Amino acid sequence: MITSKQLLETLYKITRYSDYKLVNSEELLLVSQKSRKAIRFVKEKQNVQSLDFLIQKTHHQIKDRLHSNPVSITIYLINQSVPAEFNSSIIKVHSLSRYSDLRHLDISRQYQIFSRIKGRQSERYYEKRLTTHHDIERAMLKFSPVTATLIMLNVLIFLIHSVITISTETVSLIEKGGLSHFNFVHGEYYRVLTAMFLHLDFSHLLLNMLSLYIFGKLTEYYFGPLRFLLIYLLSGLLGNLLSLSFDTSSVSAGASGAITGLLGALFVHMILSRKFDRKLLLQTAAGLIIFLLMSNLFGRVNNWAHFGGLFGGFFVALMFKQAKLYLYMMTVGLALIIILLLMNTFSINEENIYNDKVQAAMVQGDFKTAERLAKDIFAKGYEDADTYRLYGLVLANNQSLAEGIATWQAGLKRYPASASLNYQMALAMRANDDYKKAQLYFDKAARYMSSKDTQALKNELKVFGE
């Protein structure tokens, strides 16, 4: 025999793990707007006449709600047999009298999984949640498969990287797939995506996943799983592209750009649906500010990604809400924004962040590490004129000045107009007392350097060259 608690538990799981919504708590009527299907549970004893009346009434209710004929209506008679054959192409009537019958209803894949877990809450617990009229509370109770998958994916990637290495240095973050302007313009375009699933440490991960759990469930409830995923990914993408357009020196990572996009989408929903008052809008805005402030507690925070993500979420959500009117126009607008960001990203001067690491090691006096890092740059094909200059300095310290000069000369073959390499060779020739060659290299460097930078060496060469 099915108890009242077991029936309420079933209704709760159906509404939580499928797209059915309880539209009438007294008549235990559930409707799926997406599939245009309906389910009704009947506890009152039925005879042929009463059941026939109930079927006709239910059919009219569903038709009025869907504004069209339903695909199917399934009526379950609880703890009683079906008095007569009422099955048709649309309406099916079944009898349920065991708890196991409820757990094996063909509702959805998620329901089939979670219905096997016996509920341990009270009857009052299920009743309260089924009868709530608070839209946000309903959203938080709803199972959100895409949100749950994104959280598990972020946590899994963090655990894998934690096992591989405990380092959170910039080089390690780059190797993991962090966002870097230099790497992106050199063909590593995947970083705009991979950076969204990387986190600096556990506290960074915890803040973002808690935020994703709250804002993700709300956005997935209001927009649906597929649209929610598109909002999340496109917001993160636009945020990272905006970052690449203005920040050429840092390496960043995190899901916060995509998360601020969810907040932008929620603003669109609240404004256009007009179901929420000004107080809730202000509370959401305050939540956004608090999230941004807390995010800034971490190093290498990418506020460009935050602002780009917020705009991206707002824009994409607006596309979905106004699709019938402006879909093509806004799609073209989104494509244009992405093209402009890419044009700006590739047009601004790049900064070789790998050279910065070599120089930082040299400043610390760790020339062995500096030499290893420099060799890695050449192995990756990321060398430039300054790489040759730094590598020559490292070799001059670790081996001999001759090795350094050979490296600088190799660099000048590739970058003959490099002011820094010509200036470095002028210094080297001066150290070897070859002032004639030093003057030649100095003259080449002076063409590309300011007089202030070259005046000291110019005066010295003039004295010793006489």
C-alpha positions, 0 to 999 in steps of 0.5 A, a space after each residue: 500500500 502506498 502511503 501519503 508520505 511516499 506519494 508526496 516524496 514521489 511528487 517531490 522527486 518528479 518535480 526535482 528531477 524532470 521538467 514536470 511542474 506541479 500545477 495543482 497541489 490539491 489535484 496532484 496534477 503535473 505538467 511538462 510544458 516542454 514535452 506537452 505531457 501531463 501526469 495526475 495522481 488520484 487518491 479518491 476512490 473512482 467508479 466508471 462515471 467519476 473516472 470518466 468525468 475526471 478524465 474529461 476535466 483533466 483533459 480540458 485543464 491541460 489543454 487550457 494550460 498548454 494552449 494546445 492538445 497534450 501529447 499524452 495524459 497519464 492518470 495513476 489511481 493510487 491503491 485502487 484498481 482501474 474500474 474500466 478500460 479508458 486507454 486511448 491514444 492520448 489518455 492512459 490510466 494505471 493502477 499503483 498500489 506498491 511503493 516500488 511502482 512509484 520508484 519505477 515510473 517512466 518519468 526521466 533518466 534523472 528520476 530513474 536514478 534518484 528515485 531508487 534513493 529512499 527519502 528520509 525526510 518527513 511528510 511535512 518536508 515534502 509537502 512544504 516544498 511542493 506547495 511553495 510559491 517562491 520562484 527562487 526557492 523552487 529554482 534552488 530545489 530543482 535538480 540542475 544537471 549542467 550546473 552539477 556537471 560543471 562543478 564536478 568538472 572544475 573540482 576534478 580538474 583541480 584535484 588532478 592538477 593538485 596530484 600532479 603538482 602543488 605549485 601555483 607559480 605563473 609558469 605552472 599555471 601557464 603549463 596547465 592552460 592558464 590565460 596568457 596573451 602571449 600564448 594566445 597570439 602564438 596559436 594556443 587559442 584553446 586557453 580561452 576555454 581551459 582557463 575557465 576550468 582552472 583555479 589558483 588554490 582551494 579557496 579560489 575554487 571554493 568561492 567560485 563553486 559556491 557562487 556557481 552552485 547558487 547562480 548556476 541553479 537559478 540560471 539553469 532553472 530560468 533558461 533551461 540546461 542548453 541555454 544555461 550552458 551557452 550563457 556560461 561558456 559564451 560569457 567566459 569566452 567573451 570575458 577572456 577575449 576582453 582580457 586578452 585585448 587589454 592585458 598582455 602581461 599577466 596569466 589568469 585562470 578561474 570560472 569567475 568570468 563565466 559566473 558573472 555572466 550568469 549574474 548578467 543573465 539573471 538581471 535580464 530575466 528579472 527585468 524582462 519577466 517583471 516578476 521581481 521587485 526592485 528590492 530583489 534587483 538591488 540585492 542581486 546587484 549587491 551580491 555581484 559587488 560582493 562576489 567581485 570584491 571577494 574575488 579580488 582577495 586572490 592574486 592574479 584576479 582578472 577584472 577584465 574577464 569579470 566585466 566582459 563576462 557580465 556583459 556577455 551574460 547580459 547580451 546572450 540572455 537578451 538574445 534568448 529573451 528577444 529571439 523572435 524580434 532581434 535574433 539575427 541582428 543580435 547574433 551578427 552583433 555578437 559575432 562583430 564584438 568577437 571579431 573586434 576583440 580578436 582584432 585588438 588582441 592581435 594588434 597590440 604589442 605582445 609581452 614575452 612572459 617567458 622572458 620575464 621569468 628568466 629575468 626574475 630568476 637572474 635578479 634572484 641570482 638563480 642563474 641555473 634556473 634562468 638557463 633552464 627557463 631560457 632553453 625551454 623558450 627556445 624549445 617551444 619556439 617562443 624566442 625573440 631578440 630579448 630572449 637571445 640577450 638574456 640567454 647570452 647574459 646567463 651563458 656569460 655568467 655560467 660559462 664564459 663571455 665568449 659563449 654569451 657573445 656567440 649567442 648575441 651574434 646568433 640573435 643579431 642574425 635573426 634580429 639585426 635591427 634589435 637595439 638591445 642586442 646591438 647595445 649588448 654587443 657594444 658592451 661586450 666589445 668594450 669589455 674585450 677592449 675592442 673599441 672599434 667594433 664596440 663603436 660599430 655596434 653602438 652606432 647601430 643601437 643608437 639608431 633605435 635607442 634614445 640619446 639618454 640611454 646611450 649617452 653614458 656608453 657614448 662618452 666612454 667609447 669616445 674617451 677610450 677610442 681616442 
